[in-house]
Amino acid sequence: MRLLKDFDTTLALSYLQRVKAANDLAEDKGLSGALGTIEDGVLVDPVGFRLSLREPAFVLLSHPICRLRKKVPYPKQIEWERFFVAHLGMVPVYLVNLNVVTILKFWGFEESSQYVSKEFEQELDKGDMLLELSPSPRSAQYSSMNFVLPYGAHLNKAPDELLEPFQKYYQYLFWAKPSSGYTFSSQFLHRRAKITSFMNITKGLYTITSIGNFRQAFVENRSIDCRELTLAGVTVSDDEIQVVNGIHALVPMDVVEDLEKKDLKTCFLNAMLIELRSELGRINLLSNVVEIGESMFDLVTTILGMQVNDLYHSSERPAYICNIDELREDNMELLRRLFKHIGLPVTISDSAHNFKLALRMLYPFVVPDGDRVLFTHPMLIGFLARQDKLKLMNFDNRKGLVDLLGLLERIHDAKHEMQIYLDPRMDQFRGVNKKTMMDELFLIEKRMRLYKCLHQSFSESSQSRQQV
């Protein structure tokens, strides 16, 4: 907190306001004490919180996501006069459970060295990696300052069946809108005495206006070879299109190679843009292009993901999102407006049959059930993995997943636990301790509500954007 105040007082005040908002919202929803708030002894309101990750937490890594990882020496004082040097490793990752890009912090020479080593770099260059932070007697903790301390939890390779679905989740259902102040995706790299780099992450739709000169970006005492870009950013909020033109950004050369193969006038980018502030000034780094969209189907699927993400995180329900006809109509209207800004070589009439295909594309996270649209939180996928029920992730087995989501909905409304215990849908847990499974589902539903409080408190969009 002291480092943040020294770096930018306004940012520190914004952070404290967001922490208070999250704490107040959690109390209003009957989740008092669940955040593990940290008091300062002088201020009335909390200065932070630590949230124990009691369930398995999944983290997605790749070279673009982890590009800005860092290891620093960290002098520590013992008693009055004795010093020793610890080692702090900071690795940006995508935390699937919370749907946020965060930083894993590793203490100690061996662990911090491992995650910035050449061997680790080579593994990341091969493609995405999915790791699991397994619960332990001392669980990993997520901090309100957007970092994760593994503590006693070990990073293990996650089940292979989860990599592709969670890649899809990151691609279509993780969005970080432009926002002022301290946001849910703000993060920083630091030493013991100061913050060296502060990052605000935005993930949205972009079109490229022009590609400029070669340039080097200097980040944490190392250079990244880049090209200059001029972008237009597009976000969707409350069924409104928001456009910001004239965004100047730098794109690393490994990303440029993919872009130069495309006709940039007839495509859009699903990409992560990092606003990076340091002693050297401020730059926008287009760090990770997740998808280069070139067709109407790409756009329908991407916009559908944006809609679902908005609806789910603003809802009080654990699974139900909306009526399928409402979703289709809103999707068509958003596409019509987007045609002013994104040129694709098709007509809007092609989207009529694309909607149903796009909806299926987002399974198992977006689940059609008659005229309803349901959502599967990644925590529930972890639950299925532990119950050896990952077969429900196959679209042909969606009835079993719909039953489980329906059970979560009933848990949300239940007056007594016995109502759930006697629910026929609990029969799928025959052969195991049914009461234990019921208690775990109650806990999952509670954690979902808590996680939504964080999204709602830290992800408030800026009102200063241009609405079209």
CORLIN-V735001 format. One record per residue. N is the residue number from 1. RES is the residue in one letter. D_FIRST is the distance of its C-alpha to the first C-alpha in whole Angstrom. Layout:
BEGIN
{{N,RES,D_FIRST} {N,RES,D_FIRST}}
END
This chain:
BEGIN
{{1,M,0} {2,R,4} {3,L,5} {4,L,5} {5,K,6} {6,D,9} {7,F,10} {8,D,11} {9,T,10} {10,T,12} {11,L,11} {12,A,7} {13,L,10} {14,S,12} {15,Y,9} {16,L,9} {17,Q,13} {18,R,14} {19,V,12} {20,K,14} {21,A,17} {22,A,17} {23,N,17} {24,D,20} {25,L,22} {26,A,22} {27,E,23} {28,D,26} {29,K,27} {30,G,28} {31,L,25} {32,S,23} {33,G,21} {34,A,21} {35,L,18} {36,G,17} {37,T,14} {38,I,11} {39,E,12} {40,D,10} {41,G,14} {42,V,14} {43,L,13} {44,V,15} {45,D,14} {46,P,12} {47,V,8} {48,G,9} {49,F,12} {50,R,14} {51,L,17} {52,S,20} {53,L,22} {54,R,25} {55,E,28} {56,P,28} {57,A,26} {58,F,27} {59,V,26} {60,L,27} {61,L,27} {62,S,29} {63,H,29} {64,P,28} {65,I,25} {66,C,24} {67,R,25} {68,L,22} {69,R,21} {70,K,20} {71,K,20} {72,V,19} {73,P,20} {74,Y,17} {75,P,18} {76,K,17} {77,Q,19} {78,I,21} {79,E,22} {80,W,23} {81,E,24} {82,R,25} {83,F,22} {84,F,23} {85,V,21} {86,A,20} {87,H,20} {88,L,17} {89,G,19} {90,M,17} {91,V,20} {92,P,20} {93,V,22} {94,Y,23} {95,L,23} {96,V,26} {97,N,25} {98,L,22} {99,N,24} {100,V,21} {101,V,20} {102,T,17} {103,I,16} {104,L,18} {105,K,16} {106,F,19} {107,W,19} {108,G,22} {109,F,25} {110,E,27} {111,E,25} {112,S,23} {113,S,26} {114,Q,28} {115,Y,26} {116,V,26} {117,S,29} {118,K,33} {119,E,34} {120,F,31} {121,E,31} {122,Q,35} {123,E,34} {124,L,32} {125,D,35} {126,K,37} {127,G,35} {128,D,33} {129,M,32} {130,L,31} {131,L,29} {132,E,29} {133,L,26} {134,S,29} {135,P,28} {136,S,28} {137,P,28} {138,R,24} {139,S,23} {140,A,21} {141,Q,17} {142,Y,16} {143,S,12} {144,S,11} {145,M,9} {146,N,12} {147,F,13} {148,V,16} {149,L,17} {150,P,20} {151,Y,21} {152,G,24} {153,A,25} {154,H,27} {155,L,28} {156,N,31} {157,K,33} {158,A,34} {159,P,37} {160,D,39} {161,E,40} {162,L,36} {163,L,35} {164,E,37} {165,P,36} {166,F,33} {167,Q,33} {168,K,35} {169,Y,32} {170,Y,30} {171,Q,32} {172,Y,33} {173,L,31} {174,F,27} {175,W,27} {176,A,23} {177,K,24} {178,P,23} {179,S,21} {180,S,19} {181,G,15} {182,Y,13} {183,T,15} {184,F,16} {185,S,17} {186,S,14} {187,Q,13} {188,F,12} {189,L,13} {190,H,12} {191,R,13} {192,R,12} {193,A,12} {194,K,11} {195,I,11} {196,T,14} {197,S,15} {198,F,14} {199,M,16} {200,N,17} {201,I,20} {202,T,23} {203,K,26} {204,G,29} {205,L,33} {206,Y,34} {207,T,37} {208,I,38} {209,T,39} {210,S,40} {211,I,39} {212,G,39} {213,N,39} {214,F,37} {215,R,34} {216,Q,32} {217,A,28} {218,F,26} {219,V,23} {220,E,21} {221,N,24} {222,R,27} {223,S,29} {224,I,30} {225,D,33} {226,C,33} {227,R,35} {228,E,34} {229,L,35} {230,T,35} {231,L,34} {232,A,34} {233,G,32} {234,V,33} {235,T,31} {236,V,33} {237,S,31} {238,D,33} {239,D,36} {240,E,36} {241,I,36} {242,Q,33} {243,V,34} {244,V,32} {245,N,34} {246,G,34} {247,I,31} {248,H,31} {249,A,29} {250,L,30} {251,V,32} {252,P,32} {253,M,35} {254,D,36} {255,V,35} {256,V,37} {257,E,40} {258,D,40} {259,L,40} {260,E,43} {261,K,45} {262,K,45} {263,D,46} {264,L,43} {265,K,45} {266,T,45} {267,C,42} {268,F,39} {269,L,35} {270,N,33} {271,A,30} {272,M,27} {273,L,25} {274,I,22} {275,E,21} {276,L,19} {277,R,17} {278,S,17} {279,E,19} {280,L,22} {281,G,22} {282,R,22} {283,I,24} {284,N,25} {285,L,26} {286,L,28} {287,S,27} {288,N,29} {289,V,32} {290,V,33} {291,E,36} {292,I,39} {293,G,41} {294,E,44} {295,S,46} {296,M,46} {297,F,45} {298,D,42} {299,L,41} {300,V,42} {301,T,40} {302,T,37} {303,I,37} {304,L,38} {305,G,35} {306,M,33} {307,Q,35} {308,V,34} {309,N,31} {310,D,30} {311,L,33} {312,Y,31} {313,H,28} {314,S,29} {315,S,31} {316,E,31} {317,R,34} {318,P,33} {319,A,36} {320,Y,38} {321,I,37} {322,C,40} {323,N,44} {324,I,45} {325,D,47} {326,E,44} {327,L,42} {328,R,45} {329,E,46} {330,D,42} {331,N,42} {332,M,45} {333,E,44} {334,L,41} {335,L,43} {336,R,45} {337,R,43} {338,L,41} {339,F,44} {340,K,44} {341,H,41} {342,I,42} {343,G,45} {344,L,47} {345,P,50} {346,V,51} {347,T,52} {348,I,50} {349,S,53} {350,D,52} {351,S,49} {352,A,51} {353,H,52} {354,N,48} {355,F,46} {356,K,48} {357,L,47} {358,A,44} {359,L,43} {360,R,45} {361,M,43} {362,L,39} {363,Y,41} {364,P,39} {365,F,36} {366,V,38} {367,V,42} {368,P,44} {369,D,46} {370,G,49} {371,D,48} {372,R,45} {373,V,42} {374,L,39} {375,F,36} {376,T,35} {377,H,32} {378,P,31} {379,M,30} {380,L,34} {381,I,35} {382,G,33} {383,F,35} {384,L,38} {385,A,38} {386,R,38} {387,Q,41} {388,D,43} {389,K,43} {390,L,42} {391,K,45} {392,L,44} {393,M,42} {394,N,45} {395,F,47} {396,D,50} {397,N,48} {398,R,46} {399,K,48} {400,G,46} {401,L,43} {402,V,44} {403,D,45} {404,L,42} {405,L,40} {406,G,42} {407,L,42} {408,L,38} {409,E,39} {410,R,41} {411,I,38} {412,H,36} {413,D,39} {414,A,41} {415,K,41} {416,H,42} {417,E,42} {418,M,45} {419,Q,46} {420,I,44} {421,Y,45} {422,L,49} {423,D,48} {424,P,50} {425,R,47} {426,M,46} {427,D,49} {428,Q,48} {429,F,46} {430,R,49} {431,G,50} {432,V,46} {433,N,45} {434,K,45} {435,K,43} {436,T,40} {437,M,40} {438,M,40} {439,D,37} {440,E,35} {441,L,36} {442,F,34} {443,L,31} {444,I,31} {445,E,32} {446,K,29} {447,R,26} {448,M,27} {449,R,27} {450,L,23} {451,Y,23} {452,K,24} {453,C,22} {454,L,19} {455,H,21} {456,Q,22} {457,S,19} {458,F,17} {459,S,20} {460,E,21} {461,S,23} {462,S,24} {463,Q,27} {464,S,27} {465,R,29} {466,Q,33} {467,Q,35} {468,V,38}}
END
